[in-house]
Amino acid sequence: MSGEEKKVGGVQGKVKGKTVPIKGFVQDFIGFSILGMLESLREVSDPQEVEIKIKK
């Protein structure tokens, strides 16, 4: 990066209703990974906020 560090706005995690703390590097890793995947879809353009729920 040209001297300018990119960051995502924030990533939050909850397990069984309890917030899980996520450090900055992991927030960026998760955020940029998900945004990259979503932006590759034709139906998605410039997502500003994304909500994902995973059930096991």
N, C-alpha and C positions, 0 to 999 in steps of 0.2 A: 504494500500500500504506500502511496506517495506521501509519507509522513503524517497522513491523516487516518486515524484508527476508526473503523466503522463499528457501530454497536446497534443491537436491536433495542427497541424501547423497553422491553421487559418480558420475562417469561415466568409464569407462576405455575406451581404444581400443587396438586392436592391429592392425598391418598386417604380414603375413608373419611372425607370431609375435613381432614387436617392439612394445613398448609405445610409443604415441604420446602425448606430453604434451598435455594439454588444459587451457587456462586456465579460471578460475572462471566467467566470463560465458558461454563456449561450453558448459561443462558444464551450466549452468542452462538454456541455450537448447535443447540437445539433450534433456536429461532431461525438462524440462517439456513439450516438444513430443511426445515419445514417450509419456509418461504420459498426457497429454491425449487422444491418439489411442486408447490402450488403454482408458482409462476410459470412452470413448464406446461400447465394445463391450459387448453384453449379458452375455457370458460372463465378463467380467473385473470384479472388484470389489476395490478397495483393493490394487493391486499394491505389494508391498514391495521386491521385487527382480526385475529383468527382464534376460534375456539375449537378445541379438539377434545373429545372424550374417548377414552379407551376402556372397554369392559373386558374382563377376563372370565 
